[in-house]
Amino acid sequence: MQEQLSLRLKPAEANDESIVRAYISSAAGTDLKNISGFHLIKRSIDARSRQQVWINLTVRAFIGEPFIQRKANTIQFQDVSKATHKVIIVGAGPAGLFAALKLIEKGVQPILLERGKDVRARRRDLAQLNKEGIVNPESNYCFGEGGAGTYSDGKLYTRSTKRGDINRILQLLYQFGAEESVLYDAHPHIGTNKLPQIITAMREQIRNSGGIFLFEKKVTDLILSGDIIKGVKTADGDEMVADDIILATGHSARDIFQLLYDKQVQIDAKSFALGVRIEHHQQLIDSIQYHCVLRDDALPPASYGLVEQVNNRGVFSFCMCPGGIIAPAATNPEELVVNGWSPSKRNNPYANSGMVVQVEQADAIRFFEKRKDLHEQAKLFSLGNKDQWKDSPLLLMQFQSAIEKIAFAAGGGSFVAPAQRMADFCSDKHSSGLPECSYLPGVNSASLSAVLPDFVYKSLQGGFTAFGKKMRGYYTNEAIVVATESRTSSPVRIPRDAISLAHPQFHNLYPCGEGAGYAGGIVSAAMDGERVASRIIEKEK
Ligand SMILES: Cc1cc2nc3c(=O)[nH]c(=O)nc-3n(C[C@H](O)[C@H](O)[C@H](O)COP(=O)(O)OP(=O)(O)OC[C@H]3O[C@@H](n4cnc5c(N)ncnc54)[C@H](O)[C@@H]3O)c2cc1C
């Protein structure tokens, strides 16, 4: 028989298969020799007790019957090379890739158009950005095969459980080469070093099944006719047509938002979050979270999630990367954006996390009313006459860009980031020297009160102080605050019908993923890609 059991073990015990079997035998009340094997169903860490960190395991034990190895639910793909139904997908991030795979599974041919390069060629552009401070606007941490998720921590956790089948996404990632642990860890992650192989395997599957996958194919125009979109034009002068178009261009494709605006395709402003990235020594985070001096080798580097209301604004940690590196995630020259990634082992000595504050349209209006110089620079009056700029759907995007430009200038150029020690940040004091930081282009001591808008700066000051009370030791001048974390989600929403998922003006245009405002992270973007593809397939029936 097979029995599902819950076990609570010490970390080293949980890593030792023979000990887990002994626990299973005791929990099932049967002799050890009757346990032929087990599958892990769930694994999570419980560090609430100050005395002992526990590992909670849910296992399916095989008792008195032969053990069967776990089989992946392998999803079969069709040959779509001769399919008559063709769908252009703009953007090969998680949303675009998973949409393409879903279409192929159901016999529809995807034509994936990606402005960036394949994962290997893209790596060279990232090296150039990190070492020489030169950004390629078409190939960077946000643009290129696999989208913003490729050179990330690869955290696969999402709260959007109702938006799709998370297990299916994890199964597919496993099918394309992710480790089995993604299927049972409570907070699975893949790591920057392993993601490119998985993305490559997906591309090969798409091409081997007869899907079309083109790189350095930047969409620059939409061919609109009445209430349909016929196709797209690309930067190299091609015109491509298809039955349906999925727009999955991510949160950084500002040229696409501008294009939609210019063509009077409805878009809406969307609030997003802005702030900084903070970095501590991983050892400090381990000691706080695991209540120890040094982390038990059997435990992974610790993570954290923090949230606080300060002056009626949410301040929260975002995309925490244990054992990670702070990365330059800008897509344009002279705009500074930071984000974070980790390798699969999360074995760098630092722990970084975004620390951000929610920003609304009214905040952007107040900001530009005060900063007339930036108002001019952002050409806000081109967004309408007199006060019309205040209602513009592109206002938050312009605000985001303005802050990134201020940060770039404060860093001193070449993507050197302005930074401050944490306690100095909270007392608005210039840091005379900075601690070591993982950010490769380098950091420059600067007063971040001159970089961030006042409401963001003050909210973060309050947030850091409060976080120091929640996690004793977190508030320290040995931590470094780096500006600016600004690409947390899209500052624009592309509307779509709740049932058909098509744009209200064009019944075969499907806004999708994070850039359209329907996802926030790898898994939710992948689920949204599947969802949109499924709707397109259902429409044909
Ligand atoms: C450094 C970093 C670390 C991250 N870490 C994590 C993490 O650990 N876990 C997590 O869940 N999320 C993480 N994220 C966020 C996550 O990557 C995104 O939420 C996710 O990739 C969004 O998926 P998407 O497909 O909607 O858009 P994107 O991934 O942004 O993909 C959009 C694609 O469209 C392409 N494109 C844009 N414009 C055009 C055009 N005009 N023509 C053709 N192609 C175009 C882009 O090149 C890009 O490849 C991280 C992001 C970054 C930058």
The ligand as an SDF file (V2000), in Angstrom:
LIG
                    3D

 53 58  0  0  0  0  0  0  0  0999 V2000
   17.3140   40.2800  -12.4210 C   0  0  0  0  0  0  0  0  0  0  0  0
   15.8940   39.7920  -12.2380 C   0  0  0  0  0  0  0  0  0  0  0  0
   15.6290   38.8150  -11.2890 C   0  0  0  0  0  0  0  0  0  0  0  0
   14.3380   38.3160  -11.1380 C   0  0  0  0  0  0  0  0  0  0  0  0
   14.1180   37.2890  -10.2560 N   0  0  0  0  0  0  0  0  0  0  0  0
   12.9150   36.6850  -10.2180 C   0  0  0  0  0  0  0  0  0  0  0  0
   12.7080   35.5260   -9.4350 C   0  0  0  0  0  0  0  0  0  0  0  0
   13.6110   35.0060   -8.7910 O   0  0  0  0  0  0  0  0  0  0  0  0
   11.4510   34.9740   -9.4310 N   0  0  0  0  0  0  0  0  0  0  0  0
   10.4160   35.5130  -10.1420 C   0  0  0  0  0  0  0  0  0  0  0  0
    9.3040   34.9660  -10.1070 O   0  0  0  0  0  0  0  0  0  0  0  0
   10.5930   36.6190  -10.8860 N   0  0  0  0  0  0  0  0  0  0  0  0
   11.8140   37.2010  -10.9580 C   0  0  0  0  0  0  0  0  0  0  0  0
   11.9920   38.3080  -11.7470 N   0  0  0  0  0  0  0  0  0  0  0  0
   10.8260   38.8520  -12.4580 C   0  0  0  0  0  0  0  0  0  0  0  0
   10.4730   37.9480  -13.6320 C   0  0  0  0  0  0  0  0  0  0  0  0
   11.6120   37.7160  -14.3880 O   0  0  0  0  0  0  0  0  0  0  0  0
    9.3520   38.5510  -14.4560 C   0  0  0  0  0  0  0  0  0  0  0  0
    8.2470   38.7220  -13.6090 O   0  0  0  0  0  0  0  0  0  0  0  0
    8.9460   37.6680  -15.6140 C   0  0  0  0  0  0  0  0  0  0  0  0
   10.0510   37.3680  -16.4170 O   0  0  0  0  0  0  0  0  0  0  0  0
    7.8480   38.3320  -16.4570 C   0  0  0  0  0  0  0  0  0  0  0  0
    7.5680   37.5140  -17.5590 O   0  0  0  0  0  0  0  0  0  0  0  0
    6.9600   38.0760  -18.9250 P   0  0  0  0  0  0  0  0  0  0  0  0
    7.0780   36.9650  -19.8880 O   0  0  0  0  0  0  0  0  0  0  0  0
    5.6310   38.6570  -18.6590 O   0  0  0  0  0  0  0  0  0  0  0  0
    7.9070   39.2750  -19.3680 O   0  0  0  0  0  0  0  0  0  0  0  0
    9.4720   39.3230  -19.6080 P   0  0  0  0  0  0  0  0  0  0  0  0
   10.1630   38.2370  -18.8940 O   0  0  0  0  0  0  0  0  0  0  0  0
    9.8640   40.7080  -19.3050 O   0  0  0  0  0  0  0  0  0  0  0  0
    9.6320   39.0220  -21.1540 O   0  0  0  0  0  0  0  0  0  0  0  0
    9.2750   39.9330  -22.1440 C   0  0  0  0  0  0  0  0  0  0  0  0
   10.0800   39.6370  -23.3930 C   0  0  0  0  0  0  0  0  0  0  0  0
    9.5840   40.4510  -24.4570 O   0  0  0  0  0  0  0  0  0  0  0  0
   10.6690   40.8990  -25.2350 C   0  0  0  0  0  0  0  0  0  0  0  0
   10.2650   42.1160  -25.9410 N   0  0  0  0  0  0  0  0  0  0  0  0
    9.9920   43.3270  -25.4060 C   0  0  0  0  0  0  0  0  0  0  0  0
    9.6470   44.1990  -26.3710 N   0  0  0  0  0  0  0  0  0  0  0  0
    9.6880   43.5300  -27.5330 C   0  0  0  0  0  0  0  0  0  0  0  0
    9.4540   43.9180  -28.8870 C   0  0  0  0  0  0  0  0  0  0  0  0
    9.0930   45.1680  -29.2150 N   0  0  0  0  0  0  0  0  0  0  0  0
    9.6120   42.9710  -29.8650 N   0  0  0  0  0  0  0  0  0  0  0  0
    9.9830   41.6990  -29.5450 C   0  0  0  0  0  0  0  0  0  0  0  0
   10.2440   41.2990  -28.2760 N   0  0  0  0  0  0  0  0  0  0  0  0
   10.0820   42.2070  -27.2790 C   0  0  0  0  0  0  0  0  0  0  0  0
   11.7710   41.1360  -24.2220 C   0  0  0  0  0  0  0  0  0  0  0  0
   13.0410   41.1180  -24.8330 O   0  0  0  0  0  0  0  0  0  0  0  0
   11.5600   39.9690  -23.2590 C   0  0  0  0  0  0  0  0  0  0  0  0
   12.3310   38.8550  -23.6040 O   0  0  0  0  0  0  0  0  0  0  0  0
   13.2880   38.8360  -11.9230 C   0  0  0  0  0  0  0  0  0  0  0  0
   13.5460   39.8550  -12.8620 C   0  0  0  0  0  0  0  0  0  0  0  0
   14.8330   40.3250  -13.0240 C   0  0  0  0  0  0  0  0  0  0  0  0
   15.1080   41.4010  -14.0480 C   0  0  0  0  0  0  0  0  0  0  0  0
  1  2  1  0
  2  3  1  0
  2 52  2  0
  3  4  2  0
  4  5  1  0
  4 50  1  0
  5  6  2  0
  6  7  1  0
  6 13  1  0
  7  8  2  0
  7  9  1  0
  9 10  1  0
 10 11  2  0
 10 12  1  0
 12 13  2  0
 13 14  1  0
 14 15  1  0
 14 50  1  0
 15 16  1  0
 16 17  1  0
 16 18  1  0
 18 19  1  0
 18 20  1  0
 20 21  1  0
 20 22  1  0
 22 23  1  0
 23 24  1  0
 24 25  2  0
 24 26  1  0
 24 27  1  0
 27 28  1  0
 28 29  2  0
 28 30  1  0
 28 31  1  0
 31 32  1  0
 32 33  1  0
 33 34  1  0
 33 48  1  0
 34 35  1  0
 35 36  1  0
 35 46  1  0
 36 37  1  0
 36 45  1  0
 37 38  2  0
 38 39  1  0
 39 40  1  0
 39 45  2  0
 40 41  1  0
 40 42  2  0
 42 43  1  0
 43 44  2  0
 44 45  1  0
 46 47  1  0
 46 48  1  0
 48 49  1  0
 50 51  2  0
 51 52  1  0
 52 53  1  0
M  END
$$$$
